[in-house]
Each structure stands twice: as C-alpha cells, then as structure tokens.
Amino acid sequence: MRTLLTAIALFASVATIAPAFAETSPVAAHDHNAMNHGSMDHSTMNQGAMMSMDHSNMNHGTQPASTATVYQGTGVVKAWPDTSVTFAHQPIPALNWPAMTMRFGLSAYKGSPLSVGQTVNFTFIQSASGYDLISASAN
C-alpha cells in the first residue's frame, strides 16, 4: 500500500510540474516559423560544370552482358522461332568447339530475324541460361 501511495504522490508532483516545464522549455519557446530555411547561397555553384562532368569512369553497376566475353562464329540459320535461333556453325576456336548445330537464346539480341538457310556471321555470349546471340548479319 505504501508503494501505491508513493507512486500516486510522484504522479501528482510530475503532473503539476509538467505544464510549468512545457511553458519554460527552450524547445517550446522557439518559433520555428520565423526560421529562414532557404537562405543557402547557390549562386557560387557552377551548375554548368556540374552538368558536364565526365562520368565515364564511374561504376554504374554494369550489366552482365557488357562484362561477358563476346565470341564470334559463322554458320547457317536452321531455325528462328521467337525465343531462340539454331545455327549449324563452323568450329569456334576461342571455345575449342568443333562444328556443330546448336541453339542460342535471343534475350540480348536487338536485330531482326534472319531467314532459314542464310549463312551468317554472329556474335554471342555465355549467360546463366546457356548462350545468347548478340548480333547476326547475313554473309
């Protein structure tokens, strides 16, 4: 019971002090509306120079395709459905590949489909899903 009375007395004293403290608190006394938040002088900044800065050496999180080794081949288009192309290609020495027929993904390819039977020069990269065509042009 004594603890309860002590707690009530403490609460009563805090309740009477709190309003007085709020009225005299340095934080409560400040008028933040009178502050000038736009007084920073930007006239000395050379904004033209900032817009023309050379960013070419910055790492912008390059795409995996730009860091992958690009391989070259020559072959004949055997099929060109929507998501892949199949070439019967000549040996590709950079990969120690013999001549073979294989499929390449088109997720990185930005050109137009070529006709079945055309002989083409092509470039490709290795990706997580296999090999992706980068470019292809008729011979």
Secondary structure, DSSP 8 states (H G I E B T S, - for coil): -HHHHHHHHHHHHHHHHHHHHHHH-HHHH--GGG--TT----TTS-HHHHHT---TTS-----HHHHS--EEEEEEEEE--SSEEEEEE--BGGGTB-SEEEEEE-TT--S----TT-EEEEEEEEETTEEEEEEEEE-
